[in-house]
Amino acid sequence: MDEKGTDVLADVMDAMRLTTLMHGRFELGAPWGIQFPACPGAHIVIVARGSARLEVEGVEGAIVLCAGDLALFPHGGGHTLRDAEGSPLHMLGHGECQRARGVGPIRVGGEGARTTLVAGTFRLGAAPRTPLFEGLPRVIHVTADDPATSPSLSPLVQLLIAESVSSSPGATVIMSRLADILFVQALRAHIATSQCHEHGLCALADAHIRKALSLIHERPAEPWTVERLATAVALSRSSFAARFSSLVGEPPLEYLARWRMTKAAQVLRESELALIEVAESIGYQSEASFHRAFKRWGGVAPGAYRREHRRGERPGA
């Protein structure tokens, strides 16, 4: 079960077309508090110095972030950072982080203990219509000393922090690339942790289901059945079906159907293939049946989806 197959996480990320929008550095003195707006996309916060109390909409209780920790918000949403409970809040405007990029840090708070944060926002160029991503929690907290994380995580965090104060040419480009890597590293850490109980990407921690997902991603046009997938991963049909549904969040053939549409959307955006060629690449022998399935999935016909994407009218689609 350990043979190497298609990298499912890489495939999902590629289909989502992750793009870094901005980074801002925050120099904070106690008492301080920052409320980040509920923007679309994903967000990341890294503590360079000091500590912070994190409060996330929809999450009970507060999370303490220490120096070297990062918090990833895969679904965006509002969140608040303070030095202590009850500290006054600075309401961060939608453009304020972008203002910090390349022109110096945002300074908030008083003259007390100092905390430095680096924050980034990501745009998901295509809707993450896969339960692997949708099942992620509101926040993923990766600690600096977490034994489940890759040994490379801490040096990456430190390099990003260093670049956030650098005036050298290309510093913002380096920050963007590092943030992309940290995004994936945080997902890896979440998959590896014993606390990964939600359905979705946690399924990649199970060797049998990881293999099944790899087969689906590697050969989406294959006429897969539950029986064929179960045999391929050495499980009984009933055991495989129950395990897949529990860990992934939907039955195998439903996942296959959704992934086919996700891949079709990617091909429509990124190629000039004729619609029948797009259909055949994901297992449809008829353009008409592909047309109907894609419209049920995305709400628009394949040709309209391609045209609208290229005009930039559906940036989140």
Secondary structure, DSSP 8 states (H G I E B T S, - for coil): -------HHHHHHHHHTEEEEEEEEEEEESS-EEEE---SSEEEEEEEESEEEEEETT--S-EEEETT-EEEETT---EEEESSTT---EE--TTHHHHHTTT--EEEE-SSSEEEEEEEEEEESS---SHHHHTS-S-EEE-TT-TTS-TTHHHHHHHHHHHTT--STTHHHHHHHHHHHHHHHHHHHHHHSTT--SSSGGGGGSHHHHHHHHHHHH-TTS---HHHHHHHTT--HHHHHHHHHHHHSS-HHHHHHHHHHHHHHHHHHH----HHHHHHHTT-S-HHHHHHHHHHHHSS-HHHHHHHHHHTS-TT-
